[in-house]
Each structure stands twice: as C-alpha cells, then as structure tokens.
Amino acid sequence: MGKEGVVFMKYLKYLIKQDDILTDDGEIVEVYELSDSIDPTSFDEWANHFRNQYCPDGMIDMLVSGTGLTKEEYLLQTIFPDESKDFGPATRSGDFAELLVSDYLEFILGYIVPRERYKKKYNKNNSTQGTDIIALKMLSEKHSSNDEFLSFEVKAQASGGAPKNRLQDAVNDSYKDAIRKGESLNALKHIYLEKQDFNNAKMIERFQNKPDRPYVEKQGAAAIHTTDTFSESLIKKVKIKDKIWMIVIKKNNLMNLIHELYRRAAQC
C-alpha cells in the first residue's frame, strides 16, 4: 500500500489553491485549480503512476503474453475504460477524479490510500462499488486514539453542459459510507490476505473495531469540474447534515486532459 517508491508526484505542484467558498450556511469549501501548464516530465511521471493504479508494471509482461497485443493495445482494449464507447467516458472521468483526490490525500497530506479497487475490475467500463476513497493515518505501530480513518466520496463533471451540483451529490453519498465502511474494509482486507500482504491486512484490521480500538473518523466530499461546469452559486447552495470536509477542483478542458492522460499511460 502507498507510494510505490514515489516521494511526491510532481504534477501536484500544479494543483493551485484558490479562495475558499462559503456556502449559504457558512460551511467552508476548499477550491483548487489544476494548471494548464504541466511540464512534460511531470506529465509523464503522472501517466506512469496512473497506469500502475490499474496494472502494475511488474505484471504487464505476463498479462500481455499470449494475447497477440502490444502493451499499448492491451491497456487500451482490456484494462482502461473506453474513450468513447458505452459508459467508458463516464468511468474514465470518475476514476480520474478519485485518483486525483487520492494523490492529493497521499502525497500532499500524508495519508495511506489503498488503490486496489482499480486492479480488481471485471468490467473496465463500470465503476467499482463501495466507498470511493479510504485514507488512513497511523501515528505509530501501536494503536492510538488519534489514528485517522477518512472516507471520501468523489463526483465529476468533466464535460460541458449545464452545471450540476456534483458536490451536493458527493455529500449525499458520503452519508452512505457509515453503512458501507465495514464492507469496504472487509473487501480490502480480503484482497491483501489473498496477496499474502499481511502487513497491510493488519493495517486494515486496526480500523475494523472502533469501540475496542478507538480512532478519529472523518468524512469528505469532493467534486471535480471542467471550468465550464464550475458554478460558485451551486456550491454555495450545498447543504450538509454533519461536519464534512468539502473540496472542489476545476480544470480547463478537463475531458481532453483525461483522455490525454490515458493515452500517455498506455505508452509504457
């Protein structure tokens, strides 16, 4: 679990903090903008990291063997969501949004973010079920009541059209995470045990029994928008029931960036 040897993803220096937005109820929404000027070296590093969320480099030769496909053909035809077919574009934008927020939580804020769900897809054009992002912090090998369990729901509107309140959608879905939490943790633990990755299985186990092993539990909601669908007036209308960390990220021509990232990621 974790950073795959990467200390910091350079593209994240282009994620620029903007002024916060206050909702009509006085709740803070953090706003970021992803710059248009990501340099080629940082973009290539990002693409390589992005590919590894779906298909680790150490496995791709074995996976491609016997298919008659090149690595690029295999990734585009078998692993990555389609660019224009069926639910492929929506799945691309959804996966991109989740992975962008995951990178922010991991490489900027220091959480441990399991990424196994993207490697376990059986239908490349469908999103996986369960909590979008689980992020963990453990202060030491011993259990601390200050350890953190963070669940995040992420929604995207990467193409044009009338702006939608995707942040409200993410907030609404976040309230389901309390129900899905046990299922999501159990699924992760099962994956790690199958891989005989006992250290990470024990890390998940630490968060499975809060009454006996207390920790801090937080919720988050994020919306990722192309600039044309970013609406401050809609964000101000967001309503929450309980305290929740809210983030919005915007980017010019976002869907073009997403397709280019998948294209670059396939060129390993």
N, C-alpha and C positions, 0 to 999 in steps of 0.2 A: 504494500500500500504506500502511496506517497509520490515522491518526486522523480523517480526513475533516474537519479543522478543529477537532475537539473536543480540548481540552487535558485534560479529566478528565470522566469520566461521574459525575454527582453521586450516582446511586443507589449507587455503590460505597462511599460513606461509611457505608452501612447494612450493609455486609459486616463483621461484627464478629468479631475474633479471639477464640477460646476457648482453653482449656488444651489443650496438645498431648496426644496419646495415645501411649504407648509400647507397641509390640507385645510379644508374649511373648519375642521375640528381641532386644528393646531398640532397635528401629528407631522413629524419630520420624514421627508422622503429624500434620500440621498440621490443625487443625479451625477452621472458620469457621461463623458463623450469619448468615443473611440476615434482617434485622429485619422485623417485621410492619408497621413504621410509616413506610414510604417515602412521602415527601410527594408530592402530585400533580404538582408541577412536575418533580421528579426522575424520576417515573414516565413522564411524557410525553416527556421528553428520552430516556429509555431506550427507549421504544417507537419513537420516530423513528429512533434509531440501530439498533435491532433490525431494523426494516423495511429499512433500507438494506443490511443484510447479504445480503438476498435480492433486492432490487430497488432500485437507486439512484434517488433522487428525480428525477435528471436524465433518466431513461429512461422513467418510468412513463407519462407522457402519450402517448408514441409507442407503448408497448406496449398501452395500453388502446384506442388509436384503432382503430376498425373492429370491435371486439368487441361493441359494444352494451351493455357493462357499465360500471358506475361503478368508480372506483378501488378502493373497498372490496370490491365484488363480485369484481373481477378478482383482487385479492390473495388473498381467501379461497377462491375457486374454482379458481384457476390456479397460484398461487405458494406459499402457505403450506400445510404439512401439515394434513390434515383434523382437526377436533376430535374426531370420534367414529367415523370410517369407516376400515376396513381397518387398516393399520399407522400411520395418521395420528397417533394419540395417542403411540405409542412414538417415532415420528420427531420429533414436537414436543418431547418430553422430552429426547431425545438431542441434538437441535440446540440447544435451550436450554442444556443443560449445557455443551456445547462452547463456545458463545458466551459464557457466563458466565465460564468459565475463561479464554477468550481475552481478555475485557475486563480481568480481573484481571492477566494477564500483561502486557498492553499498557499500560493506563492507571495501574496501580499500580507495576509493576516495570520498565516502560520497554522491553519487548521490542517488536520489529516483528512483527506477526502477520498473515500473509496470510489473507484472508477469501473468496477467490474461489470456493471449493467450493460455497457456498450459492447463488451466482448461476448455477451451471452444472448445476443439477439437471434431469434429464429426467423423473423421476417424483417428484412432490412428496412422496409418502408413503413414499419409501425414503431411507435414509441413504446418503450418498456413501461410496465405498470409499477405502481408504488411511489414512494416519496422521491421527488426529483433529485434532491441532493441531501446526503447526510454528511455532516462535517463534525469532527471530533477534536477535542483538545484534552490531553492528559498531562498534568504538571510534573508527574514523576511515575516511576514504576509502581509505586504504592497508590492505592485509591485515595483521591482527595475529593472532598465535597465541593471543591472549586473546579473540578474537571467539567468540561462542557460538552453537551450534546446539542447540536444545531441542525434543525431540519429546514430546508429551503424549498419553496415552490417557485418555479420559473415559467413565465409565459413570454411568447414572442409575437410580434407583428412585423415581420421582416420585409414584406412587400407593401406596395401602395394601397390606396383605397381609403375609405372613411376611417379615421382613427377610432380604435376600440380601447376600452378601459381594461387593458391587459393586466395592469397592476391590481385592480379590484378582483379580476379573475384569479390571480395568484394568491391574493389574500384569502379569498373564499376557499380555495383548495387547501390552503395551509391549515385550516381548521380540521381537515380530514386526517392530517398527519398523526394526530394523537391516536387515532384508530389504527392507522397503517404502520405506526412505529414498530410495534412488535413483529409484524410480518416482514418489514424491511430489514430489521436487524437479523431475524432468523434466516432470511434468504442470503444475506451477506455471509453470515457465519457458515452456512451450509456450503457456499462457494469456496470459502477459504479452507474448510475441512476437506473438501473434495481435492483441492490442490495440495493438501498436506501443509498448508501455510498456517501452522499452529500459533505463531506469534500474533498474526492479525486476527485469527479466530478468538484468541484470548482478549485482544483489544475490544472486539465487538462484545464479547461476553461481559466485559466490565460495565456495559451500559444496559444490560438486559434485566436488571433487578434494582430499580431505583429505590424502593423502600428500604432494602437492606444495605445498598451501596449508593448513598445519595450523590447527586451531581446537579450542576446547573443546566436547566433545559431552556433552550431559546428557539424561537421560530423566525423565519424570514420569508419575504416575498419579493420577487424581482420581475421586472418587465423589460424586455429588450426590444427596441423600436428602431426602424429606419426613421430618418429625420422627418419624413413626410407624415408619419403616423404618430409622432410625438406630440402630445397635447397636454400642456400645462393645466388647462381648465379641467380636463378629465381627471388628471392626477389629483387636483385639489378636491375633487368630489369623493375620493376614496374613503370608505367607512371601515373601521376596524372594531372588533369586539374586545380583543385582548391586546396587550402590548406586542408589537411585532416590528421587526427590523425591515424597512422598505427601501428598495433600491430600484432606480431606473437607469438604463444605459441606452444611449442613442448613437446612431452612426449613419452618415450619408450613404445612400445606395447600398443598404445593408445586404440585400439578397445577392447582389453582384459580388460582394466580399465573401459571402458564404460559399457561393459556387467556386470562386477562385481558390479558396482555402481547400475545399475538397479536391479540386483539380491538382493543386500543388501537392497535397498529401498523397495522392495516388502515384506520384512520380518518385518512387523510392528506388 
